[in-house]
Amino acid sequence: LGWKFYDADDYHSPENKKKMAEGTPLNDEDRIPWLCALHDTLRREDSSRQDAILACSALKKMYRHVLLCGTSAIESNQPEQPQENAALKILFVHLYGPIDVIAGRLEKRRGHFMPPELLKSQFDTLEPPSAPENFITISLEKSLHEIVLEIESAIF
């Protein structure tokens, strides 16, 4: 697509990385500043009229709301609003698959701060996207080519 790519893991604080490396799952307090920083990055790209891709484990609906609205999502105490009222237009791509397949991929990953042992905590936290969120769901058991085609089809 020629779009700028961001990996959300690059934006974790040293404290968050240390916590995960020690096998402790992050909580909402750990994640909110991280998500706000990601929102700010996406907002900057949007202000420059640039499209971007963000790889991010936005596990909860509230986390996705923070990506859309930034700190106003936390400060407002209002229920989450549909995307039309959001600061950004985001298509969430929910890649799903069996825990054993994902665990196998994590086992092969080298040099990453999150150990595979934290995968279960992520599944426990997961709130799959639902209406009125703007999302598509794709099985990660499809080929990379098929996944990319589905995403491109949804975007264009």
MDAnalysis code that builds the backbone (N, CA, C; Angstrom):
import MDAnalysis as mda
import numpy as np

u = mda.Universe.empty(468, n_residues=156, atom_resindex=np.repeat(np.arange(156), 3), trajectory=True)
u.add_TopologyAttr("name", ["N", "CA", "C"] * 156)
u.add_TopologyAttr("resid", np.arange(1, 157))
u.add_TopologyAttr("resname", ["LEU", "GLY", "TRP", "LYS", "PHE", "TYR", "ASP", "ALA", "ASP", "ASP", "TYR", "HIS", "SER", "PRO", "GLU", "ASN", "LYS", "LYS", "LYS", "MET", "ALA", "GLU", "GLY", "THR", "PRO", "LEU", "ASN", "ASP", "GLU", "ASP", "ARG", "ILE", "PRO", "TRP", "LEU", "CYS", "ALA", "LEU", "HIS", "ASP", "THR", "LEU", "ARG", "ARG", "GLU", "ASP", "SER", "SER", "ARG", "GLN", "ASP", "ALA", "ILE", "LEU", "ALA", "CYS", "SER", "ALA", "LEU", "LYS", "LYS", "MET", "TYR", "ARG", "HIS", "VAL", "LEU", "LEU", "CYS", "GLY", "THR", "SER", "ALA", "ILE", "GLU", "SER", "ASN", "GLN", "PRO", "GLU", "GLN", "PRO", "GLN", "GLU", "ASN", "ALA", "ALA", "LEU", "LYS", "ILE", "LEU", "PHE", "VAL", "HIS", "LEU", "TYR", "GLY", "PRO", "ILE", "ASP", "VAL", "ILE", "ALA", "GLY", "ARG", "LEU", "GLU", "LYS", "ARG", "ARG", "GLY", "HIS", "PHE", "MET", "PRO", "PRO", "GLU", "LEU", "LEU", "LYS", "SER", "GLN", "PHE", "ASP", "THR", "LEU", "GLU", "PRO", "PRO", "SER", "ALA", "PRO", "GLU", "ASN", "PHE", "ILE", "THR", "ILE", "SER", "LEU", "GLU", "LYS", "SER", "LEU", "HIS", "GLU", "ILE", "VAL", "LEU", "GLU", "ILE", "GLU", "SER", "ALA", "ILE", "PHE"])
u.atoms.positions = np.array([
    [0.811, -1.209, 0.000],
    [0.000, 0.000, 0.000],
    [0.849, 1.267, 0.000],
    [2.121, 1.125, 0.368],
    [2.977, 2.302, 0.434],
    [2.674, 3.175, 1.642],
    [1.996, 2.646, 2.636],
    [1.658, 3.402, 3.837],
    [2.740, 3.227, 4.889],
    [2.865, 4.199, 5.763],
    [3.807, 4.090, 6.870],
    [3.319, 2.998, 7.818],
    [4.268, 2.210, 8.339],
    [3.938, 1.105, 9.241],
    [4.495, 1.381, 10.627],
    [3.667, 1.160, 11.633],
    [4.077, 1.300, 13.022],
    [3.814, -0.004, 13.755],
    [4.780, -0.427, 14.558],
    [4.606, -1.585, 15.429],
    [4.418, -1.036, 16.837],
    [3.245, -1.260, 17.414],
    [2.920, -0.712, 18.734],
    [3.914, -1.147, 19.803],
    [4.518, -2.312, 19.641],
    [5.496, -2.782, 20.628],
    [6.679, -1.830, 20.761],
    [6.978, -1.098, 19.692],
    [8.084, -0.143, 19.734],
    [7.792, 1.041, 20.655],
    [6.541, 1.227, 21.040],
    [6.123, 2.380, 21.829],
    [5.912, 2.062, 23.315],
    [6.118, 0.817, 23.707],
    [5.991, 0.471, 25.125],
    [7.104, 1.137, 25.914],
    [6.762, 1.563, 27.109],
    [7.758, 2.157, 28.003],
    [8.745, 1.072, 28.453],
    [9.934, 1.481, 28.886],
    [10.872, 0.495, 29.434],
    [10.258, -0.279, 30.610],
    [9.434, 0.392, 31.399],
    [8.787, -0.271, 32.536],
    [7.837, -1.367, 32.055],
    [7.051, -1.075, 31.016],
    [6.135, -2.081, 30.470],
    [6.902, -3.268, 29.901],
    [7.964, -2.989, 29.168],
    [8.765, -4.065, 28.583],
    [9.371, -4.937, 29.673],
    [9.874, -4.309, 30.744],
    [10.468, -5.049, 31.858],
    [9.402, -5.910, 32.526],
    [8.240, -5.342, 32.756],
    [7.148, -6.065, 33.402],
    [6.778, -7.318, 32.597],
    [6.622, -7.143, 31.279],
    [6.267, -8.284, 30.431],
    [7.397, -9.310, 30.389],
    [8.630, -8.840, 30.268],
    [9.778, -9.753, 30.218],
    [9.860, -10.605, 31.476],
    [9.379, -10.056, 32.588],
    [9.370, -10.792, 33.856],
    [8.151, -11.711, 33.983],
    [7.292, -11.703, 32.939],
    [6.137, -12.597, 32.938],
    [4.888, -12.040, 33.577],
    [4.860, -10.732, 33.831],
    [3.694, -10.090, 34.435],
    [2.858, -9.420, 33.352],
    [1.577, -9.781, 33.236],
    [0.716, -9.144, 32.227],
    [0.524, -7.656, 32.538],
    [0.365, -6.867, 31.494],
    [0.064, -5.449, 31.669],
    [-1.394, -5.294, 32.080],
    [-1.673, -4.210, 32.816],
    [-3.046, -3.891, 33.174],
    [-3.460, -2.609, 32.452],
    [-4.677, -2.158, 32.696],
    [-5.178, -0.953, 32.023],
    [-4.288, 0.255, 32.315],
    [-3.848, 0.408, 33.548],
    [-2.996, 1.548, 33.901],
    [-1.691, 1.537, 33.122],
    [-1.165, 0.347, 32.840],
    [0.062, 0.241, 32.036],
    [-0.210, 0.594, 30.583],
    [-1.360, 0.180, 30.100],
    [-1.638, 0.285, 28.666],
    [-2.157, 1.657, 28.225],
    [-2.884, 2.370, 29.063],
    [-3.511, 3.623, 28.630],
    [-2.500, 4.654, 28.113],
    [-1.403, 4.952, 28.816],
    [-0.438, 5.923, 28.256],
    [0.147, 5.454, 26.924],
    [0.372, 4.160, 26.809],
    [0.883, 3.569, 25.567],
    [-0.115, 3.784, 24.436],
    [-1.387, 3.514, 24.698],
    [-2.421, 3.687, 23.676],
    [-2.590, 5.161, 23.298],
    [-2.475, 6.058, 24.271],
    [-2.569, 7.491, 23.979],
    [-1.418, 7.940, 23.081],
    [-0.221, 7.413, 23.331],
    [0.933, 7.735, 22.479],
    [0.707, 7.218, 21.064],
    [0.116, 6.033, 20.947],
    [-0.186, 5.485, 19.617],
    [-1.236, 6.340, 18.908],
    [-2.253, 6.771, 19.641],
    [-3.265, 7.664, 19.064],
    [-2.593, 8.940, 18.539],
    [-1.707, 9.518, 19.334],
    [-1.024, 10.745, 18.919],
    [-0.220, 10.526, 17.642],
    [0.415, 9.378, 17.526],
    [1.189, 9.052, 16.321],
    [0.257, 8.951, 15.115],
    [-0.851, 8.258, 15.278],
    [-1.815, 8.138, 14.171],
    [-2.434, 9.487, 13.835],
    [-2.689, 10.288, 14.839],
    [-3.266, 11.626, 14.625],
    [-2.312, 12.498, 13.811],
    [-1.005, 12.410, 14.131],
    [0.009, 13.156, 13.368],
    [-0.020, 12.762, 11.899],
    [-0.083, 11.466, 11.641],
    [-0.131, 10.991, 10.255],
    [-1.397, 11.499, 9.569],
    [-2.522, 11.430, 10.267],
    [-3.795, 11.885, 9.718],
    [-3.754, 13.386, 9.412],
    [-3.144, 14.163, 10.300],
    [-3.025, 15.612, 10.084],
    [-2.207, 15.926, 8.842],
    [-1.288, 15.024, 8.516],
    [-0.457, 15.184, 7.317],
    [-1.102, 14.537, 6.094],
    [-2.341, 14.091, 6.262],
    [-3.088, 13.416, 5.186],
    [-2.395, 12.140, 4.731],
    [-1.753, 11.463, 5.704],
    [-1.063, 10.213, 5.413],
    [-1.832, 9.046, 6.018],
    [-1.965, 7.981, 5.251],
    [-2.545, 6.757, 5.785],
    [-1.435, 5.969, 6.461],
    [-1.804, 5.189, 7.458],
    [-0.811, 4.421, 8.202],
    [-1.408, 3.097, 8.646],
    [-0.519, 2.147, 8.909],
    [-0.892, 0.846, 9.449],
    [-0.233, 0.730, 10.813],
    [-1.014, 0.303, 11.798],
    [-0.503, 0.094, 13.143],
    [-0.774, -1.348, 13.535],
    [0.283, -2.094, 13.835],
    [0.135, -3.442, 14.377],
    [0.067, -3.290, 15.886],
    [-1.066, -3.674, 16.473],
    [-1.292, -3.404, 17.888],
    [-2.245, -4.426, 18.478],
    [-1.945, -4.880, 19.670],
    [-2.859, -5.790, 20.369],
    [-3.847, -4.968, 21.183],
    [-4.732, -4.288, 20.511],
    [-5.773, -3.494, 21.176],
    [-6.868, -4.473, 21.605],
    [-6.622, -5.124, 22.733],
    [-7.413, -6.279, 23.142],
    [-8.833, -5.954, 23.586],
    [-9.037, -4.782, 24.171],
    [-10.350, -4.429, 24.699],
    [-11.009, -3.345, 23.856],
    [-12.328, -3.298, 23.921],
    [-13.071, -2.246, 23.218],
    [-12.600, -0.868, 23.690],
    [-12.381, -0.725, 25.005],
    [-11.920, 0.552, 25.535],
    [-10.567, 0.946, 24.944],
    [-9.681, -0.020, 24.737],
    [-8.375, 0.274, 24.153],
    [-8.532, 0.791, 22.725],
    [-9.427, 0.177, 21.983],
    [-9.662, 0.631, 20.606],
    [-10.283, 2.022, 20.608],
    [-11.119, 2.293, 21.604],
    [-11.721, 3.621, 21.737],
    [-10.639, 4.674, 22.011],
    [-9.644, 4.329, 22.832],
    [-8.534, 5.251, 23.087],
    [-7.731, 5.476, 21.802],
    [-7.524, 4.440, 21.013],
    [-6.823, 4.631, 19.737],
    [-7.583, 5.604, 18.840],
    [-8.894, 5.534, 18.866],
    [-9.724, 6.420, 18.050],
    [-9.761, 7.852, 18.568],
    [-9.862, 8.025, 19.883],
    [-10.166, 9.338, 20.464],
    [-9.080, 9.920, 21.353],
    [-8.064, 9.152, 21.684],
    [-7.002, 9.659, 22.548],
    [-7.463, 9.862, 23.974],
    [-6.864, 10.849, 24.644],
    [-7.164, 11.074, 26.058],
    [-8.618, 11.446, 26.295],
    [-9.291, 12.006, 25.300],
    [-10.701, 12.367, 25.489],
    [-11.546, 11.123, 25.768],
    [-11.108, 9.958, 25.329],
    [-11.840, 8.714, 25.604],
    [-11.823, 8.395, 27.090],
    [-10.777, 8.827, 27.779],
    [-10.643, 8.546, 29.199],
    [-11.271, 9.658, 30.032],
    [-11.059, 10.899, 29.603],
    [-11.500, 12.060, 30.369],
    [-13.008, 12.267, 30.350],
    [-13.667, 11.831, 29.296],
    [-15.085, 12.161, 29.110],
    [-16.031, 11.390, 30.018],
    [-15.639, 10.197, 30.429],
    [-16.533, 9.315, 31.189],
    [-17.827, 9.025, 30.439],
    [-17.820, 9.269, 29.157],
    [-18.984, 8.990, 28.323],
    [-18.861, 7.579, 27.776],
    [-19.989, 6.922, 27.524],
    [-19.896, 5.608, 26.883],
    [-19.230, 5.749, 25.518],
    [-18.630, 4.673, 25.082],
    [-17.943, 4.710, 23.799],
    [-18.914, 5.048, 22.685],
    [-18.500, 5.974, 21.840],
    [-19.332, 6.448, 20.742],
    [-18.977, 5.725, 19.454],
    [-19.894, 5.660, 18.531],
    [-19.560, 5.083, 17.227],
    [-18.416, 5.845, 16.570],
    [-17.777, 5.203, 15.626],
    [-16.588, 5.756, 14.989],
    [-16.835, 7.119, 14.336],
    [-18.068, 7.424, 13.928],
    [-18.317, 8.706, 13.264],
    [-17.936, 9.884, 14.150],
    [-18.003, 9.710, 15.459],
    [-17.684, 10.784, 16.396],
    [-16.223, 10.755, 16.836],
    [-15.448, 9.827, 16.326],
    [-14.060, 9.657, 16.745],
    [-13.155, 10.676, 16.069],
    [-11.995, 10.896, 16.674],
    [-11.008, 11.814, 16.119],
    [-10.378, 11.245, 14.847],
    [-10.312, 9.927, 14.758],
    [-9.680, 9.268, 13.617],
    [-10.630, 8.246, 13.001],
    [-10.415, 7.965, 11.731],
    [-11.151, 6.878, 11.074],
    [-10.193, 5.694, 11.001],
    [-10.551, 4.626, 11.676],
    [-9.683, 3.453, 11.749],
    [-10.487, 2.215, 11.375],
    [-9.891, 1.382, 10.538],
    [-10.428, 0.049, 10.284],
    [-9.611, -0.901, 11.152],
    [-10.272, -1.554, 12.088],
    [-9.602, -2.532, 12.928],
    [-9.643, -3.881, 12.227],
    [-8.493, -4.519, 12.130],
    [-8.395, -5.843, 11.538],
    [-8.142, -6.813, 12.682],
    [-9.153, -7.624, 12.971],
    [-9.033, -8.596, 14.058],
    [-8.563, -9.911, 13.454],
    [-7.292, -10.222, 13.678],
    [-6.742, -11.500, 13.244],
    [-6.983, -12.495, 14.372],
    [-7.674, -13.564, 14.065],
    [-7.970, -14.543, 15.114],
    [-7.461, -15.913, 14.703],
    [-7.245, -16.743, 15.714],
    [-6.805, -18.110, 15.464],
    [-6.704, -18.865, 16.770],
    [-6.520, -20.166, 16.660],
    [-6.406, -20.994, 17.866],
    [-5.174, -20.628, 18.685],
    [-5.311, -20.711, 19.992],
    [-4.218, -20.346, 20.894],
    [-2.970, -21.180, 20.622],
    [-3.134, -22.453, 20.239],
    [-1.956, -23.295, 20.001],
    [-1.182, -22.855, 18.766],
    [-1.880, -22.359, 17.744],
    [-1.203, -21.865, 16.537],
    [-0.416, -20.595, 16.868],
    [-1.046, -19.696, 17.614],
    [-0.369, -18.451, 17.985],
    [0.805, -18.753, 18.913],
    [0.611, -19.674, 19.856],
    [1.697, -20.052, 20.763],
    [2.889, -20.596, 19.988],
    [2.623, -21.394, 18.975],
    [3.703, -21.927, 18.147],
    [4.490, -20.835, 17.453],
    [3.798, -19.809, 16.997],
    [4.479, -18.681, 16.352],
    [5.306, -17.891, 17.361],
    [4.750, -17.710, 18.554],
    [5.489, -16.977, 19.591],
    [6.747, -17.717, 20.016],
    [6.670, -19.046, 20.061],
    [7.839, -19.855, 20.440],
    [8.993, -19.651, 19.466],
    [8.676, -19.379, 18.199],
    [9.713, -19.196, 17.174],
    [10.293, -17.784, 17.176],
    [9.601, -16.859, 17.831],
    [10.026, -15.462, 17.847],
    [11.228, -15.306, 18.772],
    [12.240, -14.605, 18.315],
    [13.460, -14.417, 19.102],
    [13.666, -12.931, 19.410],
    [14.183, -12.673, 20.608],
    [14.566, -11.308, 20.954],
    [13.418, -10.386, 21.295],
    [12.242, -10.932, 21.572],
    [11.107, -10.084, 21.926],
    [10.901, -10.111, 23.427],
    [10.472, -8.976, 23.982],
    [10.337, -8.867, 25.434],
    [9.145, -9.621, 26.006],
    [8.120, -9.915, 25.196],
    [6.957, -10.611, 25.733],
    [7.129, -12.116, 25.597],
    [7.185, -12.825, 26.717],
    [7.343, -14.275, 26.637],
    [6.029, -14.959, 26.236],
    [6.118, -16.101, 25.574],
    [4.913, -16.838, 25.170],
    [3.983, -17.173, 26.338],
    [4.515, -17.213, 27.551],
    [3.696, -17.545, 28.726],
    [2.601, -16.500, 28.976],
    [2.745, -15.305, 28.422],
    [1.725, -14.265, 28.628],
    [0.567, -14.369, 27.642],
    [0.653, -15.284, 26.685],
    [-0.397, -15.391, 25.666],
    [-1.773, -15.665, 26.281],
    [-1.835, -16.560, 27.251],
    [-3.124, -16.873, 27.862],
    [-3.758, -15.630, 28.476],
    [-2.953, -14.772, 29.118],
    [-3.500, -13.553, 29.718],
    [-4.082, -12.632, 28.644],
    [-3.493, -12.652, 27.452],
    [-4.038, -11.831, 26.371],
    [-5.370, -12.402, 25.887],
    [-5.456, -13.712, 25.782],
    [-6.735, -14.326, 25.402],
    [-7.798, -14.057, 26.467],
    [-7.400, -14.073, 27.739],
    [-8.343, -13.799, 28.824],
    [-8.854, -12.360, 28.773],
    [-8.026, -11.438, 28.326],
    [-8.372, -10.014, 28.252],
    [-9.167, -9.679, 26.989],
    [-9.003, -10.463, 25.945],
    [-9.563, -10.151, 24.631],
    [-11.072, -9.939, 24.644],
    [-11.474, -8.801, 24.080],
    [-12.869, -8.497, 23.764],
    [-12.909, -8.302, 22.254],
    [-13.295, -9.332, 21.492],
    [-13.301, -9.176, 20.039],
    [-14.148, -7.980, 19.609],
    [-13.757, -7.333, 18.519],
    [-14.532, -6.188, 18.043],
    [-15.984, -6.576, 17.758],
    [-16.858, -5.601, 17.919],
    [-18.280, -5.800, 17.629],
    [-18.874, -4.460, 17.206],
    [-20.071, -4.488, 16.664],
    [-20.749, -3.260, 16.247],
    [-20.894, -2.339, 17.458],
    [-20.723, -1.051, 17.286],
    [-20.582, -0.302, 16.040],
    [-19.138, -0.079, 15.592],
    [-18.180, -0.839, 16.144],
    [-16.792, -0.668, 15.729],
    [-16.644, -0.972, 14.235],
    [-15.714, -0.261, 13.607],
    [-15.407, -0.461, 12.195],
    [-14.298, -1.516, 12.116],
    [-14.669, -2.761, 11.770],
    [-13.689, -3.837, 11.820],
    [-14.000, -4.926, 10.793],
    [-12.971, -5.715, 10.544],
    [-13.119, -6.966, 9.814],
    [-12.408, -8.032, 10.642],
    [-12.831, -9.267, 10.479],
    [-12.226, -10.382, 11.190],
    [-11.664, -11.352, 10.163],
    [-10.415, -11.750, 10.348],
    [-9.729, -12.625, 9.400],
    [-8.994, -13.712, 10.174],
    [-9.107, -14.934, 9.717],
    [-8.378, -16.039, 10.329],
    [-6.898, -15.939, 9.992],
    [-6.054, -16.048, 11.016],
    [-4.613, -16.011, 10.751],
    [-4.112, -17.330, 10.187],
    [-5.014, -18.298, 10.050],
    [-4.631, -19.557, 9.419],
    [-4.669, -19.458, 7.892],
    [-5.179, -18.344, 7.375],
    [-5.128, -18.108, 5.930],
    [-3.698, -17.755, 5.548],
    [-3.420, -17.817, 4.271],
    [-2.089, -17.428, 3.805],
    [-1.926, -15.915, 3.930],
    [-0.693, -15.471, 4.018],
    [-0.419, -14.043, 4.087],
    [-1.059, -13.324, 2.897],
    [-0.959, -13.914, 1.725],
    [-1.541, -13.320, 0.520],
    [-3.058, -13.150, 0.668],
    [-3.731, -14.167, 1.173],
    [-5.186, -14.086, 1.363],
    [-5.551, -13.018, 2.395],
    [-4.776, -12.932, 3.463],
    [-5.031, -11.930, 4.497],
    [-4.902, -10.526, 3.920],
    [-3.824, -10.296, 3.187],
    [-3.592, -8.979, 2.584],
    [-4.714, -8.625, 1.606],
    [-5.150, -9.580, 0.794],
    [-6.237, -9.318, -0.156],
    [-7.529, -8.936, 0.559],
    [-7.834, -9.609, 1.665],
    [-9.056, -9.287, 2.427],
    [-8.976, -7.880, 3.015],
    [-7.814, -7.523, 3.533],
    [-7.636, -6.190, 4.103],
    [-7.752, -5.129, 3.012],
    [-7.068, -5.345, 1.886],
    [-7.150, -4.386, 0.780],
    [-8.574, -4.246, 0.288],
    [-9.303, -5.335, 0.198],
    [-10.694, -5.304, -0.245],
    [-11.551, -4.465, 0.706],
    [-11.316, -4.602, 1.998],
    [-12.086, -3.843, 2.991],
    [-11.746, -2.352, 2.934],
    [-10.489, -2.026, 2.637],
    [-10.061, -0.628, 2.595],
    [-10.573, 0.060, 1.330],
    [-10.478, -0.642, 0.222],
    [-10.809, -0.014, -1.055],
    [-12.156, -0.467, -1.565],
])
